[in-house]
Amino acid sequence: MKLSNKSRYGVRALFDLAFHGDGGSAQIKDIAERQGIPARFLEQIFQDLRRASLVSSKRGPRGGYQLARAVREVSVGDVIRALEGPITVYDPAEDANEGGDGASIAVTELAFRDLSQRISACFDAMTLEELCDRAQNQGVRRSSAGGYVYVI
């Protein structure tokens, strides 16, 4: 199983929002710059995340996106499902189209369903809070994007 760029970027963007946003709003351009994600693609990702109620948006000069839930309540699995749909390594429709031994298909289908549930549980066990803690432990510095800088 390989995650799409959309999912990987979505997780990185929400980590950025949680880690650098400090509970406030962040603009797409700032997240895109820090994470090296194309801003246009990130806009599409945030629309999906907003529809899934993972982020909310605010217009205006201090506007942007913010997390809709606490960092401890948002899992990596939530983000992936919002952007990709169900987490699965198996599509039963593919086996139905191929034909073959029904007993073998039933055995492997159950195994793949079990694997899908285990993978989903792993993604659900990791929260944005844990990613922020990992960043802190690895010495990642928080953005100093707060206020204006005046130079005379």
C-alpha positions in Angstrom: 0.0 0.0 0.0 1.3 3.4 -1.0 -0.2 6.7 0.1 -0.9 9.2 -2.6 0.7 12.7 -2.6 -2.7 14.1 -1.6 -2.7 12.1 1.6 0.9 12.7 2.4 0.6 16.4 1.8 -2.7 16.5 3.8 -1.0 14.9 6.8 2.0 17.3 6.5 -0.3 20.3 6.1 -2.3 19.5 9.2 0.8 18.7 11.2 2.1 22.1 10.1 -1.2 23.8 11.1 -1.0 22.0 14.5 2.7 22.6 15.2 3.2 26.1 13.8 -0.4 27.4 14.0 -0.4 27.2 17.8 -4.2 27.0 18.0 -4.7 29.9 15.6 -5.2 30.4 11.9 -2.6 29.9 9.2 -2.7 30.8 5.5 -2.3 28.3 2.7 0.7 30.2 1.3 2.6 29.9 4.6 1.9 26.2 5.0 2.8 25.6 1.4 6.1 27.5 1.8 7.1 25.7 5.0 6.1 22.2 3.7 7.2 22.6 0.0 3.7 21.8 -1.2 2.2 23.5 -4.3 -0.3 26.1 -3.0 -2.9 25.3 -5.6 -2.9 21.6 -4.7 -3.0 22.5 -1.0 -6.1 24.6 -1.6 -7.9 21.6 -3.0 -6.7 19.4 -0.1 -8.0 22.0 2.4 -11.4 22.0 0.7 -11.7 18.3 1.3 -10.5 18.6 4.9 -13.0 21.4 5.5 -15.8 19.2 4.1 -14.7 16.4 6.5 -14.9 19.0 9.4 -11.2 18.6 10.2 -10.5 22.3 9.6 -12.5 25.5 9.5 -11.8 28.6 7.6 -11.9 32.3 8.4 -11.9 35.1 5.9 -10.2 38.5 6.3 -6.8 39.8 7.0 -6.2 37.5 9.9 -8.0 34.7 8.2 -6.9 31.3 7.1 -7.5 27.8 8.2 -7.5 26.3 11.7 -8.1 22.9 13.2 -11.7 22.2 13.9 -10.8 19.8 16.7 -8.1 19.5 19.3 -4.8 18.1 18.1 -5.2 15.0 20.3 -8.6 14.3 18.6 -7.3 14.3 15.0 -5.7 11.1 13.8 -3.6 10.4 10.7 -6.4 8.0 9.8 -9.0 10.8 9.9 -6.9 12.8 7.4 -6.3 9.9 5.0 -10.0 8.9 5.0 -11.1 12.5 4.4 -8.8 12.7 1.3 -8.9 9.1 0.0 -11.9 7.3 1.4 -11.7 4.0 3.3 -8.3 2.7 4.2 -8.1 -0.7 2.5 -5.6 -2.9 0.7 -8.4 -4.9 -1.0 -11.2 -4.3 -3.4 -13.6 -7.2 -3.5 -15.0 -6.1 -6.9 -11.6 -6.9 -8.5 -11.8 -10.5 -7.4 -15.4 -10.8 -8.5 -14.4 -9.7 -12.0 -11.5 -12.2 -12.2 -13.4 -15.3 -11.4 -11.4 -18.2 -9.9 -11.8 -20.6 -7.0 -14.5 -19.2 -4.7 -13.0 -20.9 -1.6 -9.6 -19.4 -2.1 -11.0 -16.0 -2.8 -13.1 -16.2 0.5 -10.0 -17.0 2.5 -7.8 -14.3 1.0 -10.6 -11.8 1.2 -10.9 -12.3 4.9 -7.2 -12.0 5.3 -7.1 -8.7 3.3 -10.0 -7.3 5.3 -8.1 -8.1 8.5 -5.0 -6.4 7.2 -7.0 -3.4 6.2 -8.5 -3.1 9.7 -5.0 -3.4 11.3 -3.5 -0.8 9.0 -6.5 1.5 9.7 -6.0 1.0 13.4 -2.3 2.0 13.1 -3.2 5.2 11.3 -5.9 5.9 13.9 -3.5 5.4 16.8 -1.3 8.3 15.6 -2.6 11.8 16.3 -1.5 15.2 15.3 -0.5 15.7 19.0 1.9 12.8 18.7 3.4 14.2 15.5 3.9 17.6 17.3 5.5 15.8 20.2 7.8 14.0 17.8 8.8 17.2 16.2 9.5 18.8 19.5 11.6 15.9 20.6 13.6 16.1 17.3 14.3 19.7 17.9 12.1 21.1 15.1 11.7 24.8 15.6 8.3 26.4 15.6 7.6 29.2 13.1 8.0 32.7 14.5 5.1 33.9 12.4 3.5 36.2 14.9 2.9 39.8 14.3 4.7 42.3 12.2 8.3 43.2 11.9 9.1 46.9 11.6 12.4 48.1 10.2 13.4 51.7 10.3 
